[in-house]
Amino acid sequence: MARIAVENSLQDVKDALQQSGHEVVSVDNANLQNCDCCVITGQDKDVLGIAETATKASVINAQGMTSDQIVERVNQSLS
């Protein structure tokens, strides 16, 4: 299926995405260029509102969501 970049602290999300058939890679600048979607914790949001875009892929903030909800959101963003 799709290549999804996931922050390292979201191991349960990585497992759920892999079980859904997605290829999961770590979030870093090298991987972001070739990903279809990114899942982040939301803890590193830019406080000043200034952000550089490292990818054109969809970015999903996992804060407050279950693994199943994140997988569903990823699948929606890919369709």
C-alpha positions in Angstrom: 0.0 0.0 0.0 1.3 3.4 1.0 4.6 4.5 2.6 3.8 6.2 6.0 6.3 8.1 8.2 5.6 7.7 11.9 7.4 9.3 14.9 9.4 6.7 16.9 7.4 7.2 20.0 4.2 5.9 18.3 5.1 2.2 18.2 1.4 1.1 18.6 0.5 3.2 15.6 3.4 1.8 13.6 2.2 -1.8 14.4 -1.4 -1.0 13.5 -0.4 0.6 10.2 1.9 -2.4 9.3 -1.0 -4.8 10.1 -3.1 -2.7 7.7 -0.6 -3.4 4.9 1.3 0.0 4.9 5.0 0.4 4.7 6.1 2.3 7.9 9.3 4.3 8.2 10.7 6.7 10.8 10.1 10.4 10.5 13.3 12.1 9.4 14.1 14.5 6.5 15.4 11.7 4.2 12.2 9.6 4.6 9.7 12.5 4.4 10.5 13.2 0.7 9.2 9.8 -0.3 6.2 9.3 2.0 2.5 9.4 1.2 1.5 10.4 4.7 3.2 11.4 8.0 1.9 10.7 11.6 3.3 13.0 14.4 2.6 13.2 18.1 1.9 16.9 18.0 4.3 17.6 20.8 6.7 19.4 18.6 4.3 21.9 17.1 5.8 25.3 16.3 4.9 27.7 19.1 5.6 30.8 17.0 3.5 29.6 14.1 6.4 29.5 11.8 7.0 26.1 10.1 9.0 24.9 7.2 7.4 22.2 5.1 9.6 19.2 4.7 7.0 17.2 2.7 3.9 17.6 0.5 2.4 14.5 2.1 -0.6 14.7 4.4 0.4 15.2 8.1 -1.8 13.7 10.8 -1.5 14.8 14.4 -2.1 11.7 16.5 -2.7 13.6 19.8 -5.8 12.3 21.5 -6.5 9.6 18.9 -6.4 5.8 19.2 -4.3 3.6 16.8 -7.5 2.6 15.0 -8.6 6.1 14.5 -5.2 7.1 13.1 -5.2 4.1 10.7 -8.7 5.2 9.5 -7.5 8.8 9.1 -4.4 7.7 7.2 -6.6 5.6 4.8 -9.0 8.6 4.3 -6.1 10.9 3.5 -4.8 8.5 0.9 -8.1 8.0 -0.9 
